[in-house]
Amino acid sequence: MDPTLIIMWLGFILAGYAVVGNDSIQTLGTFLSSNEERPWYVLWAFAGSILAFTLIYGWFHYSGDVSYGRLEKYAFVENMSWPYLLPPLVLMLLTRTGIPVSTSFLVLTFFRPKGLYDMTMKSILGYALAFCVAIIVWQLVTKALDRKFIASDITRSERRNWTILQWLSTGFLWGQWLIQDFANIYVYLPRSLSAVEIGLSLTILLTMLGIIFYSKGGNIQKIVKAKTNTTDIRSATIIDFIYGLVLLFFKEFSNVPMSTTWVFLGLLAGREIAIRYKMELGKEPSDIKAAPTAHYLGIVLNVLVLAMICYVVYLRDAVQDWIIFVMAAVMIARAVVIYYETIPGQLNLKAAFKDIGKDLGKVTFGLLVSIALVFIMRFLLTGSFAGPM
C-alpha cells in the first residue's frame, strides 16, 4: 500500500480524535456537564446526527469540500510524509494533560505557515469580541436570571422546558463549530472527497465522538466545571446560544480559519467576570459609593464596549488590525475597572482573574508550541529552519 495514503488517513484519524477531544469543552462541555444523568449513547446519537448532516450538507453544497471553503488557500499535500503526523500527536499529548490549546494553530499552520498571522489576528478578534459580548450580556443576565439560578434549584417543569431549549442551543452551536473546525481535520484529505472517502471519514469521526462521550469529555472538561454555575442547565443553555451566535458571525465574517478555543475561553472569561462583578455589587452595594469614579467610568466603558461590538459587526470582513487591538485594549480596560469597582468590598474577583489568566496562558502556550513545531517540521523536511516546505 502507498505509504503516503497510510500517512494521510492516519493523520486524519489522529487529527479527528485530537481536535474533537480538545474542542469538546467548547461545544459539548456545558451540554455534558448538565446532562450527566443521561446515558452517553443518547447524547452521542444527538451530536452524531448533527455532525453527519453538517458534513454531508457541506460535501454537497461545496462540491466535495467539507471545510465549507476554509481550505481554499491550503493546497493538498500530495506526498505527505511522517512529520505531518506531529501536529495531531502533540495535540493529543496536550489534550491528555487538560491544556486547551488551539487546534487551528497546531494543525493548520503546518500546511500553510504564511496563514499564521491572519489566523492569529482573527483569533484575537474572536477572543476580544466574545469577551466583550459576554461582559455586556451577563451583566444583564446575572441581574435578571443568574442570581435566581444560583439561589434556587430548578423545578421538574422548568427542567423539562430548559432541556428542550438547551438541546436546541447545543445543536445550533455544535453545527456552527463543525463548520469552523472541519478544516482542522480534513486538511489531511483531498479537497474534493469521493463518496467512499466521505463515508469512511464520517464513520471514523462518529467513532471518535462516541469515545469522547463515553469518557464524559476527559480531563479537559474540568475547565468548564471550574466556572460559576456551568453545570446548571439554564446557564449552560445561555452559554451555548451566545457562543453559537459569535461563531455564526465569524462564519459569515471570512473563510480564514480561526481558533474557536480562543473564542470560547473569551466568552467564559467575560461571563465569569460579569457574574462575579454583579454578585459582588449585590453583596456590597456600598462599593458604588466608596468607588464612584471607577463605577461611572465602568458605565462609560460599557457604552464604549457596546459601540465597538456594533462597529465590528458592521464592518465584517473590512475589520483592520488596528481595530482589533483597540477592541482588545477596551476589553482589558473594562476588566481592570471592574476590579477597582469592587475593591472597597469583599473583592471576590481575584480568583476569577487568576483562573482566566491561567486559561489564556495555556492557549498562548499552544500558539508558541505550534510556531516552534513549524520550524521543526521545516528542518525535518528541508534540512533548514528557514527553507520553504
C-alpha positions, -999 to 999 in steps of 0.1 A, spaced: 0 0 0 11 35 -8 29 50 24 15 84 16 -20 71 17 -14 54 51 0 87 65 -29 107 50 -55 86 67 -35 81 99 -31 119 101 -69 123 96 -77 98 124 -52 114 148 -64 149 139 -101 138 143 -96 124 177 -73 152 189 -95 181 175 -128 167 188 -112 157 221 -96 191 227 -125 212 215 -153 192 232 -151 217 261 -163 245 237 -194 230 221 -203 200 243 -187 208 276 -217 225 292 -240 200 275 -222 171 291 -220 188 325 -257 195 327 -268 161 312 -245 138 333 -275 117 344 -284 107 308 -268 76 290 -238 86 270 -251 69 238 -282 91 238 -261 123 239 -238 107 212 -267 99 189 -279 135 191 -245 151 184 -236 125 158 -267 131 138 -259 168 136 -223 160 127 -235 137 99 -259 163 85 -234 192 86 -207 171 69 -229 158 41 -245 192 35 -211 208 31 -200 179 8 -230 185 -15 -231 223 -13 -193 229 -18 -187 202 -45 -169 177 -22 -152 203 0 -165 196 36 -144 225 50 -170 250 37 -143 268 17 -119 273 46 -92 252 30 -92 272 -3 -57 286 5 -44 253 19 -32 232 -10 -34 194 -6 0 178 1 4 150 -25 35 134 -10 27 135 27 55 122 49 57 112 86 65 147 100 29 156 92 18 134 120 35 156 146 7 182 149 -21 158 160 3 138 181 14 169 200 -23 180 203 -33 146 217 -5 148 243 -15 183 254 -52 173 255 -45 144 278 -30 169 302 -61 191 301 -44 220 283 -70 238 260 -47 246 230 -57 260 197 -62 231 172 -61 256 143 -27 268 152 -13 234 159 -26 217 128 -32 242 100 0 261 104 19 231 92 2 231 59 4 269 53 28 287 77 21 320 60 -15 319 72 -4 320 109 -6 358 111 -41 361 96 -53 332 118 -38 348 149 -54 382 143 -88 367 136 -85 346 168 -75 377 189 -106 394 175 -126 364 184 -114 363 220 -120 401 224 -154 401 207 -166 371 227 -153 386 260 -170 420 253 -203 404 243 -202 383 275 -194 413 297 -224 432 284 -248 402 282 -240 386 315 -243 419 334 -279 419 324 -284 381 326 -269 379 361 -291 407 373 -322 391 359 -315 354 359 -282 341 373 -288 352 408 -320 332 407 -303 302 391 -276 301 418 -300 307 447 -328 282 438 -329 247 424 -347 240 392 -382 225 393 -393 195 373 -414 215 349 -386 241 345 -361 213 338 -383 199 310 -386 233 293 -349 242 298 -338 208 285 -356 214 252 -340 249 249 -306 235 258 -307 207 232 -317 232 206 -290 257 215 -264 229 217 -275 217 182 -271 252 169 -237 257 185 -224 222 175 -233 229 139 -215 263 138 -184 248 155 -182 219 130 -184 244 101 -154 262 116 -133 232 126 -138 207 98 -109 224 82 -86 213 111 -95 177 105 -100 174 67 -68 193 59 -52 158 57 -76 146 29 -81 157 -7 -101 190 -11 -128 172 -30 -138 139 -15 -154 109 -32 -185 91 -18 -163 64 -4 -140 89 13 -169 108 28 -185 76 41 -153 63 56 -143 96 72 -178 101 87 -176 66 102 -143 75 118 -155 108 132 -186 92 147 -165 66 164 -142 93 178 -172 112 191 -185 81 208 -152 77 226 -154 113 238 -190 110 251 -182 76 268 -153 93 287 -175 123 295 -152 148 279 -120 137 296 -96 158 316 -102 190 296 -138 190 308 -125 203 342 -121 238 326 -159 241 321 -168 228 356 -144 253 372 -166 282 360 -195 295 380 -227 275 377 -219 260 343 -235 227 354 -269 243 357 -288 235 325 -303 270 325 -269 287 325 -255 262 301 -282 269 276 -275 306 276 -237 300 272 -242 277 242 -266 301 224 -244 331 228 -213 312 217 -232 299 187 -241 334 177 -205 345 179 -194 316 157 -222 324 133 -208 359 129 -173 346 122 -187 320 97 -201 349 77 -171 372 85 -144 354 64 -131 320 53 -99 324 72 -96 296 98 -95 307 134 -91 293 169 -126 285 183 -108 277 216 -98 314 219 -134 325 213 -148 300 238 -124 310 265 -130 347 258 -167 341 263 -162 321 296 -138 348 308 -162 377 302 -191 357 317 -171 348 348 -161 384 355 -196 398 348 -213 372 371 -188 378 400 -190 416 395 -228 417 397 -228 392 426 -202 413 444 -221 446 440 -253 427 452 -235 418 484 -216 451 488 -238 479 473 -218 504 492 -189 498 467 -206 521 443 -205 550 468 -170 541 480 -155 540 445 -177 564 424 -151 573 399 -145 536 389 -182 530 389 -191 558 365 -160 550 344 -173 515 341 -206 528 328 -188 548 301 -167 517 292 -199 497 289 -212 521 263 -178 520 245 -177 482 246 -212 481 231 -202 506 204 -171 485 195 -192 454 192 -217 471 168 -188 486 148 -170 453 143 -203 436 133 -210 464 109 -175 462 93 -175 424 90 -146 414 67 -134 450 65 -120 449 100 -85 462 101 -57 452 125 -58 484 145 -95 479 153 -86 445 167 -60 460 190 -84 488 201 -111 463 209 -86 442 229 -75 473 248 -111 482 256 -116 446 269 -87 449 292 -97 484 304 -132 471 313 -118 442 333 -94 465 352 -121 490 361 -144 461 373 -115 451 396 -113 486 411 -150 490 413 -152 461 438 -120 468 458 -139 485 487 -159 454 495 -150 417 495 -135 416 461 -142 380 451 -128 386 416 -92 378 424 -97 341 419 -116 347 386 -88 368 372 -62 342 383 -82 314 366 -87 334 334 -50 342 333 -42 305 335 -66 296 307 -52 324 285 -17 313 293 -24 278 283 -38 287 248 -8 311 243 15 283 252 -3 262 225 4 291 200 41 291 209 43 253 206 27 255 171 52 281 159 81 261 172 68 229 156 65 247 122 103 254 123 110 219 135 89 205 106 107 227 81 140 213 94 128 177 91 115 182 56 142 205 41 172 203 64 169 240 72 148 260 97 142 287 70 136 265 39 102 265 22 82 234 27 
